């Protein structure tokens, strides 16, 4: 257990989860009780555990390190960028300020305060017919869709190592067109991981794709994170679509200039005096944005 219920980075607090249920009737009873508890709770459930990952990733021209949280509840989990949520909260406060000078000054400090925010969020609900809800932005448009979790045919390699003090086994699988190699800890009996990766008999603590574009590494484990609810942030402000439609729109927008985007919206870019990014930097409307890499290829 974590001393005083505090965060214990790369520690061994999941010992409290270890159990062996050999009788099939007991397994059925446990599953029934968990499902009943979730129904009685009505909706949101409190996070019981939080895994912090750092992802060395190349979404665009330069590699950056992105901080991610995986909050795990009794029946579901949510994967998100804490810096993006914090950034959105500050922007909401700034928007309410009528002083344009102070607004611009505040916007310029956001990037350094919350480095590399990423709008991606994934709500994983294996007990709900194995589905997940995906929330993300395409340029400035927030969108979401619900989809069945992809089939992950994990191949055990027989290799082992230690990650964050836990004995881990290696497995490989192709997920949405990318080949992933992961290390999971059987002694942490939850079948989650970063992004939509999961379905293994243990928590995924490390995951890297074959192209070397994305490498998630667990850097912290925490029990009972304060005021953490397993839910998506700002889903009510997003437009619902299908995964197919989302990918079509994303591909169309990939590399598109802001001037092209404005024309799509029926706005004459020549009438726009100035556009700034969230961190207060001027944006050249006619400059094509760099092509992006994505966690899914198919």
C-alpha positions as CSV (number, residue, x, y, z in Angstrom):
1,X,0.0,0.0,0.0
2,X,1.1,3.6,-0.6
3,X,2.2,5.3,2.7
4,X,-0.5,7.7,3.9
5,X,-2.3,7.1,0.6
6,X,0.1,9.4,-1.3
7,X,1.7,9.0,-4.7
8,X,4.4,6.4,-4.9
9,X,6.4,6.7,-8.1
10,X,7.5,3.5,-9.8
11,X,6.6,1.7,-6.6
12,X,4.8,-1.5,-5.7
13,X,1.4,-0.3,-4.4
14,X,-0.6,-2.8,-6.4
15,X,0.1,-5.5,-3.9
16,X,-3.3,-4.9,-2.5
17,X,-4.8,-6.0,-5.8
18,X,-3.2,-9.4,-5.8
19,X,-5.6,-12.2,-5.4
20,X,-6.2,-15.7,-6.8
21,X,-9.7,-16.8,-7.4
22,X,-9.8,-20.4,-8.5
23,X,-13.4,-21.2,-8.1
24,X,-15.5,-20.3,-11.1
25,X,-18.5,-19.5,-9.0
26,X,-16.6,-16.9,-7.0
27,X,-15.5,-15.3,-10.3
28,X,-19.0,-15.0,-11.5
29,X,-20.1,-13.5,-8.2
30,X,-17.3,-10.9,-8.3
31,X,-18.2,-9.8,-11.8
32,X,-21.9,-9.5,-10.9
33,X,-21.1,-7.4,-7.8
34,X,-18.8,-5.1,-9.8
35,X,-21.5,-4.6,-12.5
36,X,-24.2,-4.0,-9.9
37,X,-22.1,-1.5,-8.1
38,X,-21.5,0.4,-11.3
39,X,-25.2,0.5,-12.1
40,X,-26.1,1.7,-8.6
41,X,-23.4,4.4,-8.8
42,X,-25.4,5.8,-11.8
43,X,-22.5,6.9,-14.0
44,X,-19.2,8.4,-13.0
45,X,-16.9,6.3,-10.9
46,X,-14.0,7.5,-8.8
47,X,-10.5,6.6,-10.0
48,X,-8.8,4.1,-7.7
49,X,-5.5,4.2,-9.3
50,X,-3.5,6.5,-11.6
51,X,-0.6,5.5,-13.9
52,X,1.5,8.3,-15.2
53,X,3.3,7.8,-18.6
54,X,5.8,9.9,-20.4
55,X,5.6,9.4,-24.1
56,X,8.6,10.3,-26.3
57,X,6.7,10.9,-29.5
58,X,7.1,12.4,-32.9
59,X,3.6,13.7,-33.8
60,X,5.1,16.4,-36.1
61,X,8.6,17.4,-37.3
62,X,10.2,17.4,-33.9
63,X,10.2,14.8,-31.1
64,X,8.6,15.9,-27.9
65,X,7.8,14.3,-24.5
66,X,4.1,14.2,-23.7
67,X,2.8,13.5,-20.2
68,X,-0.3,11.2,-19.9
69,X,-2.5,9.9,-17.2
70,X,-4.4,6.6,-17.1
71,X,-7.0,6.8,-14.3
72,X,-8.4,3.4,-13.5
73,X,-11.8,2.8,-11.8
74,X,-13.6,-0.3,-10.9
75,X,-15.1,-1.0,-14.3
76,X,-13.5,1.6,-16.6
77,X,-10.5,3.8,-17.2
78,X,-9.7,7.1,-18.9
79,X,-6.5,8.1,-20.8
80,X,-5.8,11.8,-21.1
81,X,-3.2,14.6,-21.1
82,X,-3.2,16.4,-17.7
83,X,-1.5,19.4,-19.2
84,X,-4.3,19.8,-21.8
85,X,-7.0,19.7,-19.1
86,X,-5.1,22.3,-17.0
87,X,-4.5,24.5,-20.1
88,X,-8.2,24.4,-21.0
89,X,-9.1,25.4,-17.4
90,X,-6.8,28.4,-17.6
91,X,-8.1,29.5,-21.0
92,X,-11.6,29.4,-19.7
93,X,-10.5,31.8,-16.9
94,X,-8.7,34.1,-19.4
95,X,-11.6,34.3,-21.8
96,X,-13.6,35.9,-19.0
97,X,-11.1,38.7,-18.7
98,X,-12.1,41.9,-20.6
99,X,-8.6,43.3,-20.6
100,X,-7.1,42.4,-24.0
101,X,-3.5,43.2,-22.9
102,X,-3.7,40.9,-19.8
103,X,-5.3,38.2,-21.9
104,X,-2.5,38.2,-24.5
105,X,0.2,38.3,-21.7
106,X,-1.5,35.3,-20.0
107,X,-1.7,33.3,-23.2
108,X,2.0,33.7,-23.8
109,X,2.8,31.9,-20.5
110,X,0.5,28.9,-21.1
111,X,2.9,26.9,-23.2
112,X,5.7,27.0,-20.7
113,X,3.3,26.2,-17.8
114,X,1.7,23.3,-19.5
115,X,4.1,21.9,-22.1
116,X,3.0,19.7,-25.0
117,X,-0.8,19.6,-24.2
118,X,-2.6,17.0,-26.3
119,X,-6.4,17.0,-26.7
120,X,-6.7,13.2,-27.1
121,X,-8.8,11.4,-24.5
122,X,-10.0,7.8,-24.5
123,X,-12.6,6.3,-22.2
124,X,-12.2,2.6,-22.0
125,X,-15.1,0.5,-20.9
126,X,-14.3,-3.2,-21.4
127,X,-17.3,-4.3,-19.3
128,X,-19.7,-2.3,-21.6
129,X,-19.5,-4.7,-24.6
130,X,-15.8,-4.0,-24.9
131,X,-16.2,-0.4,-26.2
132,X,-14.3,2.8,-26.0
133,X,-15.1,6.5,-26.6
134,X,-12.5,8.6,-28.4
135,X,-12.3,12.4,-28.0
136,X,-10.0,14.6,-30.0
137,X,-9.6,17.8,-32.0
138,X,-9.2,18.3,-35.7
139,X,-7.6,21.7,-35.9
140,X,-10.1,23.7,-33.7
141,X,-13.1,21.3,-34.0
142,X,-13.6,19.0,-31.1
143,X,-15.1,15.6,-32.1
144,X,-15.9,12.2,-30.5
145,X,-17.0,8.8,-31.5
146,X,-17.7,5.4,-29.9
147,X,-16.2,2.2,-31.2
148,X,-15.7,-1.4,-30.3
149,X,-12.2,-2.1,-28.9
150,X,-10.0,-3.5,-31.7
151,X,-9.0,-7.1,-31.7
152,X,-5.5,-7.4,-30.2
153,X,-3.9,-10.8,-30.9
154,X,-1.0,-10.6,-28.5
155,X,2.0,-12.8,-29.2
156,X,4.1,-13.7,-26.1
157,X,7.8,-13.5,-26.9
158,X,9.0,-15.3,-23.8
159,X,11.2,-12.3,-22.9
160,X,11.1,-10.7,-19.4
161,X,12.5,-7.6,-17.7
162,X,11.8,-5.3,-14.8
163,X,9.9,-2.0,-15.3
164,X,9.3,0.4,-12.4
165,X,10.3,-2.4,-10.0
166,X,7.8,-4.9,-11.4
167,X,8.6,-8.1,-13.2
168,X,7.3,-7.7,-16.7
169,X,6.7,-10.0,-19.7
170,X,7.0,-8.9,-23.3
171,X,4.1,-9.2,-25.9
172,X,3.6,-8.0,-29.5
173,X,0.5,-7.2,-31.5
174,X,-0.7,-5.1,-34.5
175,X,-3.2,-2.5,-33.5
176,X,-4.9,-0.1,-36.0
177,X,-2.0,-0.7,-38.5
178,X,0.9,-0.2,-36.0
179,X,3.0,-3.0,-34.6
180,X,3.4,-2.6,-30.9
181,X,5.9,-4.2,-28.5
182,X,4.8,-3.9,-24.8
183,X,5.9,-4.9,-21.4
184,X,3.2,-5.8,-18.9
185,X,3.2,-6.7,-15.2
186,X,1.2,-9.8,-14.4
187,X,1.3,-8.9,-10.7
188,X,-0.8,-5.8,-11.4
189,X,-4.0,-7.5,-12.5
190,X,-5.7,-4.8,-14.6
191,X,-5.8,-5.2,-18.4
192,X,-5.2,-1.6,-19.4
193,X,-2.4,0.4,-20.9
194,X,-1.7,3.7,-22.7
195,X,-4.1,4.7,-25.6
196,X,-6.4,1.7,-26.4
197,X,-3.7,-0.9,-25.7
198,X,-4.8,-3.6,-23.3
199,X,-6.4,-7.0,-23.0
200,X,-3.3,-8.6,-21.4
201,X,-3.2,-10.3,-18.0
202,X,-1.5,-7.3,-16.4
203,X,-1.0,-3.5,-16.6
204,X,1.1,-2.3,-19.6
205,X,4.0,-0.3,-18.2
206,X,5.9,0.2,-21.4
207,X,4.8,0.3,-25.1
208,X,6.7,1.3,-28.3
209,X,5.7,1.1,-31.9
210,X,7.9,-0.6,-34.6
211,X,8.5,2.8,-36.4
212,X,9.9,4.4,-33.2
213,X,7.4,7.2,-33.4
214,X,5.7,6.6,-30.0
215,X,7.3,5.2,-26.8
216,X,5.2,5.2,-23.7
217,X,7.0,4.6,-20.4
218,X,5.4,4.5,-17.0
219,X,7.0,6.9,-14.6
220,X,4.5,7.0,-11.7
221,X,1.9,5.0,-9.9
222,X,-0.6,6.5,-7.5
223,X,-3.4,5.1,-5.4
224,X,-6.7,7.0,-4.8
225,X,-5.8,10.2,-6.7
226,X,-7.6,13.1,-5.2
227,X,-10.9,14.2,-6.8
228,X,-10.2,12.0,-9.9
229,X,-13.3,10.8,-11.7
230,X,-13.2,8.4,-14.6
231,X,-14.8,10.5,-17.4
232,X,-14.0,12.5,-20.5
233,X,-13.5,16.2,-20.3
234,X,-15.7,18.6,-22.3
235,X,-17.4,15.8,-24.3
236,X,-20.5,18.0,-24.2
237,X,-18.7,20.6,-26.3
238,X,-17.7,18.0,-29.0
239,X,-19.5,16.9,-32.1
240,X,-20.4,13.2,-32.4
241,X,-19.3,11.3,-35.5
242,X,-18.1,7.9,-36.6
243,X,-14.5,6.7,-36.5
244,X,-14.6,6.5,-40.3
245,X,-15.8,10.1,-40.7
246,X,-13.3,11.3,-38.1
247,X,-10.4,9.8,-39.9
248,X,-11.6,11.2,-43.2
249,X,-11.8,14.7,-41.8
250,X,-8.5,14.3,-40.0
251,X,-6.7,13.2,-43.2
252,X,-8.2,16.2,-45.1
253,X,-7.0,18.6,-42.5
254,X,-3.6,17.1,-42.1
255,X,-1.1,19.8,-43.3
256,X,-4.0,22.2,-44.3
257,X,-3.3,25.9,-43.8
258,X,-5.5,28.0,-41.5
259,X,-6.5,30.1,-44.5
260,X,-7.9,27.0,-46.2
261,X,-9.7,26.1,-43.0
262,X,-11.3,29.5,-42.8
263,X,-12.5,29.3,-46.4
264,X,-14.1,26.0,-45.5
265,X,-16.0,27.8,-42.8
266,X,-17.1,30.6,-45.2
267,X,-14.7,33.2,-43.7
268,X,-12.6,35.4,-46.0
269,X,-9.1,35.2,-44.6
270,X,-8.3,38.6,-46.1
271,X,-10.6,40.1,-43.5
272,X,-8.8,38.5,-40.6
273,X,-6.4,41.0,-39.1
274,X,-4.4,38.7,-36.8
275,X,-4.6,35.1,-35.5
276,X,-2.6,33.9,-32.5
277,X,-2.0,30.4,-31.1
278,X,-3.1,29.4,-27.6
279,X,0.4,30.4,-26.3
280,X,0.1,33.9,-27.9
281,X,2.3,33.3,-31.0
282,X,1.3,34.9,-34.3
283,X,0.1,32.4,-36.9
284,X,0.8,32.8,-40.6
285,X,-2.6,31.9,-42.1
286,X,-1.2,30.9,-45.5
287,X,1.5,28.6,-44.2
288,X,0.8,24.9,-44.5
289,X,0.9,23.2,-41.2
290,X,3.4,20.2,-40.8
291,X,2.0,16.8,-41.5
292,X,1.2,14.9,-38.3
293,X,1.8,11.3,-37.3
294,X,-1.0,9.4,-35.5
295,X,-1.3,6.5,-33.1
296,X,-3.5,4.7,-35.6
297,X,-2.7,4.1,-39.2
298,X,-5.8,2.1,-40.2
